[in-house]
């Protein structure tokens, strides 16, 4: 669409994209700096073990999520059994549960003094730990299980969608040829859904690679914890940047695999989405086994942790409801609101620029601005703090040269740092949502509006914004929720004496005192349930 834009609009759009892309460039630039041989020492000592642990966790979480999510997705999508409609949306609820809360709850249940081992000792008459053998949850495999319990919904959601989008004629043909439900799944549905499953597993792998809280709580050294320890423990920002660059290389491989899977997925979309879904009617013990399997997975990923949080919050309400809880709730709310508004503004600017620009490079700007979403929180913190620190030092040196007192850490030592980190990380969510809303507006509306004498800026306020207000609200909501839940970036970028609900809860988890922060954890979970409610509406249309 050829529309003459004011020259300031493209310049401003490219400037915003560059600022959001700057942390990635900063990591690459800093990785070539002098690290006083810290990286070499790590490579010769502990780094190989960190890389092995990272590989074990990422692969294990991906495999476990696949083995949990795919069968559940097929049962809910293609079979009829008791409470199926309830499980359609209930299986998504673990996404709202912070992984470190799940890790704490199960550690508390499974440790030596926990109710499970205590009950076993009482039942069988065992006196000490030497009398029996019980697995240790604080291992890389235990961390993998905890992460899989909250990440399997990615696999479930994409696999279920893939099963529903398959041509019903194929499954009907399989039935006519005598295939039962299991044979239909194994020979027809699963092969066709493999590209979607590959995409989901790649997403799970990226999330598990980025996790800091669970592996740190279980004392499992990975690349993510290595970045944290190298920066704060060794005091080497350059070595931390090199580790971050190493993680980025792994992320780019995972993203490439996800893109390949998504490209293949296009060949397996059914032509007519209006075909009614003919489900296998499970009978006898099979239908109750299907319900039991879904119930066990739901309780493991959401039910047990949430019930534990409620019990803790009730028992320790007088301790949890205090001034700190209120102050940190206000901090989180104000920070999340600010970041969501900034991200929405950037998304509208870039989306409108892409829509009206005649340049073939216009779509590059939103893509550059969206790169931060792929960065793990610890890596992102490194990328954000480098340019902010450089600016602060340069500003102070310049003012000192003029004989004026410098402001100190104006950006890197204030709430601006954490707000900037959140904006870089979550702006991609707003950009994708707003851009999707822009794409639904017919280009003819633009032509008619301009013919009637409106300027491009006037058209934005009078025509486009009213039409995309639902998309804007969705973008605000999603960024707000993600900002409320973010932990790794907040731990590294927060100024002194500043806490969010996420860091507040994690401090209690680290101190083995989650019961004191249970009320704050429930608030985080309830906020995380909001987007799942909206997602449930779309799932109901597919039932």
N, C-alpha and C positions, 0 to 999 in steps of 0.2 A: 504494500500500500504506500503510495507516494504522497506523503504529507510533509510540508515544510515545517520543521521543528526549529524553535529558537536554539541557537548554537550553545547556549548555556545548559540546556537540558541534556544533550549527549555528553558534554564535558562532565557535568555533575554525575551522570550515571556511571561513566567510566571511572570517575574518582571514587565513588562508593564501592564499585567492584574491586578496584585496586586495594582499597583499605581493608576490605574483607578477605582478600587474597594474600595480603601482606604477611600474616602469621606463617603461612606455608613457606613463603620466600625467606622469612627470617630464620626459620629452622634450617633450611638448606644453607643459608649464608653462615649462620653460627656454627654449623657442623664442621666447617673448614677452619674454625678458629683454634687457638692454642689451648689445649686442655691439660697441660702439664703431665702428659702421659697417663692420665686417669683412665681413658678408654682402653689404652694398651694393657694396663694392669687388669682392668676388668676382663678383657678378652682372654688373658692368660690365666685367670683365676676362676671367677664365678659366672662370667657371661655365657659360656657354653651351657651350663646348667640352667640359667635363666631362659635361654632359647629353647632348650629341651622341655622344660616345664610349660612354657608358652605353647609349644607345639602340642604337647599332651593335653593341655586344657582345651585348646581350640578344637582339636580333632574330637576329643571325647564329648564336649558339649554339642558339637554338630551331630555326631552319631546318636547320642542319647536323645537329642531333640527330635531327630528324624524318626527314631524308633517309638517315641511317644506320640509325636504329632501326626504322622502319616496314618497309622491305624485308626486313631480317634477321628481324624478328618474323614476317612472313608466311611466309618460307621455312621457318623452324623449326617454325611451327605447322601449316602447311597443305601442305607438300611433303615428299617422302621422298627423301633423298640421303645419300651417305656421311658418317658422323660426325655425323649430325643430333642424336642423343641427347647427344653430348658438348657440342655447341654450345648446347643448351638452357640449361645452367647456366654454361658458359664465357663466354657473352656478358655475364653479370652481374659478372664479376670486376673490370672497371675501376672499379666503385663503391668498391672497397677501396683504390684507388691515389690518394694525395694529388695534387691537380691541379698543385701547384707542383713536385712531383717529376717529373711528366710533362713540364712546361714546361722544367725544367732539362735533362732527358735529351735532348729534341729540339733544344733550343738548342745543346747540346754537339755533337750529331750534325750539325746543319745550318749552324753558324757557319763563318766563313772558314777557321779552323784545324781544323775538324772533319773526320772521316774522309770524309764525302760530297764536300764541295768539294775536299778534298785529292786524293781519288781522281779526280775529274773533271779537275782541273788536270794530274795526271800522265798521265791517259789521252789528253787532247787537246793536251797540250803548252802549256797556258796558263801564263803566268808571274805575272801580277798580276790583281787584281780588275777592272781596266779591260778585260781581254781577254774577259770574258764577263759575262753578266747572271744573277744569282741572287737569288731573293726573300728579303726580310728577315723572319725569323720574329718579331722583336720589334716587332710592330705590333698594332693592335686586331684585325685579322683573324687573325694568328697566335695571339693570346690566345684568340680565339673557337674556333679549331680545337682548341687544347689542352683547353679546357673541354668542348667537344663530345665529345672522346674519352673523358672520364670521366663525362659526364652522359647520354649516349645510352641507357644501360641503363634509365633511367626510362621513356623512350619505348618501348624494346623490351619491357619487362615488361608495361606496361599495354596496349600494342597486341597483344602475343601473347595475353594473357588475353582481350581483346575478340574476336580472331579465333576463339579456341577456343570462346567462348560464343555465337557466332552459330549460328543454326539450320542444321543440315546439309542440310535439305531445299532451302534456297536455293541452296547450291553444287551440289547434285546436279541441281537443275533447270537451272542454268546449263550444266552438262556435257551434259545431255540436249539442250539447244538448240544444242550445238556449240561452246560457249566453251572455249578452251584455258586453261591455267593463268594466263597474263598477263591475258586478258580477264576471267576470273573474279575475279582480284584487283582490277582497275581498276574493273569495273562493279558488283561485288557486295560483296566483302569490305571494300574501302577505304571506300566511302560509309557502311557500317554501323558502321565502327570510328572514324569521325571524332570523335564526342564523347569517346571514351577518349583518342584522340590529342591532342585539344585540352587535356584535363586534364593529360596528360603534358608537353606543351610548356609549359603554364603553370607546372608544377612546375620544369621546367628553367630557365625564365625567372627564377623566384624565386631559384633556386640561383646562377645566373650573375650576377644583380643583387647578391647578397650576397657574391660572391667578392672577396677582397682580395689574396690571395697572388699569383695569376697576373698580374693587371693591374699590381700594384705591381712585380713582378719584370720585366715587360716594359716598365715605365715608360709605361703607358697610363693617363692621368688619368681616373678615373671618379668618380661620386658617392661610392663607397665609400672610395676613397683620399682624396677631398676631405674627408670627415669626419675621417679620421686626421690629415691634414696641418693642417686648420683647428684641431683641438684641440691637437696637439703642436707644430705649427709657428707658428701665429698666437697660440696661447694663449687662444683664445676658445671657451669651452664653450657660450655662447649661440649663436654662429654655427654651431658643429658640431651643436647641437640643431636649428637650423633646417634644415640640410641633412638631418639624420636625419628630420625631419618630412616633408621633400620625398620622401625615399625611402619613407617609410611610405605616402604617398599613392599612389605607384606600386605598392607591394605590395598595397594594398587593391584596386586595380583588377585586378591579376593574380589575387588570391584570388577576387574576384567572377567573373572569367571562368572560373576553375577550378570554382567552384560551379555556374555555368550549364552547363558541359560535363558535370559529374557528374550534374546533374538530368536532362539529356537522355539520358545514358547508360542510365538505368533503363529506357527504352523499348526497348532493343535487347538485353535479356537473353533468351536462349533459354529456353523453358518447361521443357524436359527436358534437364538437364545430363548425363544418362546416355547421350545419343546418341553412338555411336562416331564418332570423327573419321576421315573418309575423305580421305586426303591424295593430292595429285597425285604420281604416280610419275615423277620426272625421269629422263630417259634420256640416253645419249650424252654429248655435251660439256656439256649443261645441268647435269647433276648434279655434274660436277666444277667447273663455274663457280660453282655455289651453294656448294660446300664451300670453294672458294678465296676467295670473297667473305667468308664468315664467318671464315675463318682470317686474312685480311688485317685485318679489323676487330678481331679479338681480339688479334692481335699488336701492332697500332698502339696499342690502348688499355691493354693489360696486359702482353703478352709481352715486347715490346722494353724498356719501362721496368723491368720486374721482373728481366729477365736482366741489364740494365745495373747495377741495384742489387747483384745477387749478385756480379757481376764486381768492382765497386768494393769491396764488403765483404770479398771474398777478398784483393784486392790491398792494401787498407789496414786489414786486421783489427787489426794491432798498434797502429795509430793510433786506430781507432774504439773498441776495447775498452779503456776507461780509466775512471778514477774518476768523471769527469763523466757519462759514459754511464750508469753504475750509479746515481749520485745522481739524475739526472733521470728515470730509469726508475722509481725509487722514488717520486719526486714525483708522476709521472703516475699510478702505480698507486694511491697513497694518495688523491690528489685524486679520481680516477675512482670509487674504491670509496665514498668519503664522499658524493659527489654522487649516485651511484646509490642508496645507502641512503636519503638524504634524499628523493629524488624518489619512491622506492617508498612511503615513509611518507606523503608528501603524497597520492599517488595512492590509497592505501588509505583514508585519511581522507575525501577528497572523493568517491571512488566509493561508499563505504559510506553517506555522507550522502545522496548522490543516490538510492541504492537504497531507503533507509528513510524518507526525508522525504516528507511528504504535501503539501509546498508545490509549487505549480506553477513556482516560480522556482528550484527546487533544481538544475536542470540548468544554470543560468547560472554557478554557482560553478566547475565544471570548465572551462567554456568561457573564463571570464576567466583562469583559471590557465594555460590553454594558449596564450594569445596570444603569449607570448615566443618560441615556436618559429618564428614567421613573421618575426622580426626578424633582420636580418643581424648578424653578430658585432660589427662596429664600432658599429652603431646601438645594439645591446644594451648594449655597454660604456658608452656615453654615459648610457643610461637607468639603469644600475645605479650608476654612480659619483656621480650627482647626489644621490640620497637618502642614500647612505652618507657622502658628504662633508658634507652638511648635518647629519647626526647627529653626526659627529665634531666639527665646529666648535661645534655647540650644546652638546655635552657638555663640551668644553674651556672654553668661555666660562662655563658654569654652575659648573664646579669652580673656575675662576679667581675668580669672584665670591665664592666661599666661602673664598678664600685657600688653596686646595688645588692641587697640581700636576696638570695634565691629562695623560691618557694618550697624547696625540698622535693620530696617525691610527690609531685602534683598529680600524676596520673597512675603510676605504678604502685603507689602506696595508699590509694584511696579506693572507694567503692567503684570508681570509674573502671578499674582494671577488671573486676569481676563482671561488671555490666558489659564491657567490651568483649570479654571472653564468651559470655552467653550469647551476645549478638552474633558473633562470628560463627558460633556453633549451631545456633537454631534459626538463623536467617533463611537457610535453605527450605525449612518447613513453610515459612510464610511465602517465600518466592514461588514455590511449587503450587501452593493453594491459590494464591492470587492469580498466577499465570493461567491456571486451569480455568478460573472464572472469566478472565479476559478472553480466553479462546472460545468461550461459549457465546460471545457477543458477535453478531453478524457484522461483517465489514460494511455492509450497506448502511447500517445505522451511522457509522462514522461519516460516510459520504453525504448523507442527508443532513446531518448536523452541521458539517462544514459549509455545505451549500447554503444553509440558512444564516450563515454569517458568524457562527461561533468559532472562537479560536481553539487551538488544541488544548490549552489549559482550561478554558471555559467548558469544553466538551468533557474533560475529565470530571469536573465537579458537578456539572448539570446532568450528564448522561451516564458516564461509566460507573462512577462511584455508587449511585443508587442501584445500578444493575448488579454490581458485584458485592453488595453489602453483606450478603450471606457468606460469601467466600472470605471476606475480610474478617468477619466475626469468627469464622472457623480458624483462620490463621492466628488471630489474637488468642483464641482459646488454646490451641495446640502449643504455641510458643510459651504461653503462660504456664501451662501444666509442665512442660519439659523443664522450664526454668525453676519451678518449685522442686523438682525431683533431682536436678543435677548435683552431683557430689564431687567427682575428682577435680574439676576445674575450680569449684568453690574452695576446696581444701587448699589449693595452691595459690589462688589469686586473691583470697579475702584479705582485707587489711587487719591490723591488730584489733582485738576486742570487737570483732564483727562475726556474727554467726547467722547462718540460715537454718531453717528447720532440718534440712538434709545433714548439714555438718553437726548440728546439735544432736540429732539422733545417732549419727555415726560415732560421736564421741562417747556416748553411753554404751553403744555396741562394743567399742574398743575396750572400754573399762568393765565389760561384762555386767552392765547395769541397765539393760534395755528397758526394764520395768519403769525406770524413772523417766524415760523418754517415749514410753508407749503411746501417750496421748498425742505427741507430735507426730509419731509414725502413722497413727490412724488418720491424722489430717492429710498427710502426704498420700496415703492410700486412697482416701475418699476423693481427693482432687484428681488422682490418676484415673478414677473410675468414670469421670465425666466424658472423655472422648470415647470410651467404650460404650457408653449409653447411645451416643450418636451412631457409632459403628453398628450397634445392635439393630438399629432401625433399618439399615441397608441389608443386614443379614436376614431380617425377617422377610424382606421382599424376595429373597432367594429360596426360602423354605418351600 
